[in-house]
Structure formats: C-alpha cells, structure tokens
Amino acid sequence: MAITRERFAQGMGYIDYKEQMTRNRDRLEENERTLELAPEDVAFFAELPRPLNVLVLAEDWCGDVIANLPVLGRLAEESGKLNLSIFLRDQNLDLMDQYLKDGQHRSIPVFAFFDQDFRELGHWIERPARISELQGAMTADLYANDPAFAEVAPGTGMALLPEAARDRLMQAFGEFRASTRDEANREVARELRELVRRGLAA
C-alpha cells in the first residue's frame, strides 16, 4: 500500500510527538541537548532543491528511538527542508508492516523519505549499521564472559533471560549507548545523507 499525501498528513509533528510522550522524554531531551551535528550534514539537507517528506514510526519506550530521533529532528529544524510526520508504531501497523527489518521485525525508528510527489526515495530502520555491528560484538562478549550469563544459552532473547541477566544486559546497553553516542549520531546523519543522495539520483 503506497503512502499517500492524505495518510502522511495524519501524523504528528516533532514537538507534538514529544508532548504526547509518557516515558523517556527526559532522556530524549538530554540527547537533544548534547547532540552536535557536523556543518556538512546540515548543509546537505539545507541545500536540497525542494523539501522532502519524512514518515517516522516511533514509540517512547524504544531506546533506538530515544537515541536516533533527535538527530532527524535537529536536521529538520536546522535545514528547514524536512517535513516530519510521526506515527506511533503500535497504532499504525498498516504503516509499520511496510517497513519490516529483514522482512520480519517491527524494528523502530523507521525514517521513510519521500519527494513532493510522494515517490519514496528510501527508508532507514533502527540504528546505523556500524553501531549494530559494535552492539552485536558487545552482546556476544557479554553472553560469553559475564558471570550473569553463566547459565544462559548464547542468543537467548531478552524476554527469556533470568532477571539478573536481563538487568545486566540493560545496564550494558545503557553503557554502550553512552560510550558510542557521538559516533552513532555521526553515523545516523551520514547514512541519512547517503540514502537521500541515492534516492534523488535514482
């Protein structure tokens, strides 16, 4: 099902999305405060010949949304060329199911870019590839070497972990996000630039 102008218009703006958040708004706003964009990233979007429409799928409980949505929000604010329309994933599965990660996972955030005629230029899901690679290595090391995972089979999902292991994993994710935040922000902006560049050239 194609995304129409009318469906796009039903989403929230960035400020409206923040105002309806019931969880983690303080973390999202802290990420906003500490975010530094490279001038060339802002310039790329500011110099687009026409504004683009960006459909966003998000939820306030998702760590990747809290980490990565501020990058898109700031690029939109500073460039004046990105029109954001944000939808809650769980209330808009008709949209979400068009952007499944690996064809099966309802991963968020999703940033889908459209030109003024609502031709899709490309979409971006969850987190930068480099950060996924680093996070995967960190998680594998945790399962292999951390005492909290001594009785846990490698690859056991979060929902099936014993409480001690789950708590340790959440702590590790928090430490990982803090230590990689600047690199992650740069990679989000770089990947979005490349996605839009390819989409406009197609």
C-alpha positions in Angstrom: 0.0 0.0 0.0 1.5 3.3 -1.1 1.9 6.1 1.4 -0.4 8.9 0.2 -0.3 12.6 1.0 -3.5 12.2 3.0 -2.2 9.4 5.1 1.1 11.2 5.7 -0.9 14.3 6.9 -2.4 12.2 9.8 0.9 12.0 11.7 2.3 14.3 14.4 5.0 17.0 14.1 8.2 16.6 16.2 7.0 18.9 19.0 3.6 17.2 19.1 5.3 13.8 19.4 7.4 15.0 22.3 4.4 16.4 24.1 2.5 13.1 24.0 5.4 11.1 25.3 4.7 9.4 28.7 8.2 7.8 29.1 11.8 8.8 28.5 11.1 12.4 27.4 13.9 13.5 29.7 16.4 11.1 28.0 15.3 12.2 24.5 15.7 15.9 25.5 19.1 15.1 27.1 20.2 13.6 23.8 18.9 16.7 22.0 21.0 19.0 24.3 24.2 17.0 23.8 23.8 16.5 20.0 26.3 18.2 17.8 25.7 17.9 14.0 28.5 18.4 11.5 28.0 21.5 9.4 28.3 19.5 6.2 25.4 17.3 7.3 23.1 20.3 7.9 24.3 21.9 4.7 23.5 18.8 2.6 19.8 18.9 3.6 19.6 22.7 3.6 20.8 22.8 0.0 18.2 20.3 -1.3 16.3 21.9 -4.1 12.9 21.1 -2.6 11.7 20.0 0.8 11.3 16.2 1.5 8.6 14.5 3.5 9.8 12.0 6.1 7.4 9.5 7.6 8.6 8.3 11.1 7.5 5.3 13.1 8.3 5.6 16.8 7.4 4.7 20.4 8.6 6.3 23.6 9.7 3.0 25.2 12.3 2.3 22.4 15.9 3.1 23.2 16.8 3.4 19.5 14.0 6.0 19.0 15.3 7.9 22.0 18.8 7.8 20.7 18.2 8.5 17.0 15.0 10.5 16.5 16.7 13.7 17.9 19.3 13.5 15.0 16.5 13.6 12.5 14.6 16.2 14.4 17.6 18.5 14.5 18.4 18.0 10.8 14.8 19.0 10.1 15.0 22.1 12.3 18.3 23.4 11.1 17.9 22.6 7.4 14.3 23.7 7.0 13.9 21.1 4.3 12.5 18.0 6.1 8.8 17.8 6.8 8.4 15.2 9.6 5.2 13.2 10.2 5.5 10.9 13.2 3.2 7.9 13.8 3.1 5.6 16.8 4.1 2.1 15.6 1.6 0.1 17.7 -1.4 2.1 16.5 -0.3 2.1 12.8 0.7 -1.4 11.9 -0.5 -0.9 8.3 2.4 1.5 8.0 4.8 -0.5 10.1 4.3 -3.7 8.2 5.6 -1.9 5.0 9.0 -1.4 6.7 9.8 -4.7 8.4 13.5 -5.1 9.2 14.8 -8.2 7.3 11.2 -8.7 6.2 10.1 -9.8 9.6 10.9 -7.5 12.6 8.8 -4.4 13.5 12.0 -2.5 14.4 11.9 1.2 15.1 12.5 4.0 14.4 11.7 4.0 10.8 12.5 7.1 8.7 11.0 6.9 5.2 11.9 9.7 2.8 9.5 10.9 0.1 9.8 13.6 -2.5 7.0 16.2 -3.0 5.0 13.7 -5.2 5.3 11.0 -2.6 7.7 8.9 -4.5 9.7 7.0 -1.9 13.5 7.8 -2.0 14.4 5.2 0.6 14.0 4.3 4.2 16.2 3.8 7.3 15.5 1.4 10.2 16.5 1.2 13.8 20.2 2.2 14.0 23.3 2.7 11.9 25.0 -0.5 10.6 28.3 0.3 12.3 26.5 0.7 15.7 24.6 -2.6 15.2 28.0 -4.3 14.5 29.5 -2.9 17.7 26.5 -3.7 19.7 26.4 -7.2 18.4 30.1 -7.7 19.4 29.4 -6.3 22.9 26.4 -8.5 23.4 28.2 -11.6 22.2 31.1 -10.9 24.7 28.6 -10.4 27.5 26.9 -13.8 26.8 30.3 -15.5 26.6 32.1 -13.9 29.5 29.8 -12.1 32.0 29.0 -14.1 35.2 25.4 -13.1 35.0 25.1 -15.2 31.8 26.9 -18.3 33.1 23.7 -20.4 32.8 22.3 -18.7 29.7 22.4 -20.1 26.2 24.0 -17.8 23.6 21.4 -15.9 21.7 18.6 -16.2 24.3 16.2 -13.4 23.8 15.6 -10.6 26.3 12.1 -11.8 27.3 13.5 -15.2 28.2 16.5 -14.1 30.3 16.7 -14.6 34.0 16.2 -11.3 35.9 19.9 -10.9 36.8 21.0 -11.4 33.2 18.2 -9.1 31.9 19.3 -6.4 34.4 22.9 -6.8 33.4 22.0 -6.6 29.7 20.0 -3.4 30.2 22.9 -1.9 32.1 25.3 -2.9 29.4 23.1 -1.3 26.7 23.0 1.9 28.7 26.7 2.0 29.0 27.1 1.1 25.3 24.8 3.9 24.2 26.6 6.4 26.4 30.1 5.4 25.1 29.0 5.4 21.4 26.6 8.3 21.3 28.8 10.7 19.3 29.8 8.1 16.8 26.2 6.9 16.5 24.9 10.5 15.9 27.5 11.0 13.1 26.6 7.7 11.5 22.9 8.4 11.6 23.4 11.7 9.8 25.9 10.1 7.3 23.6 7.2 6.5 20.6 9.5 6.0 22.6 11.8 3.7 23.7 8.8 1.6 20.1 7.4 1.5 18.7 10.7 0.2 21.6 11.2 -2.2 21.0 7.8 -3.8 17.2 8.2 -3.8 17.4 11.6 -5.6 19.9 10.2 -8.1 17.8 7.2 -9.0 
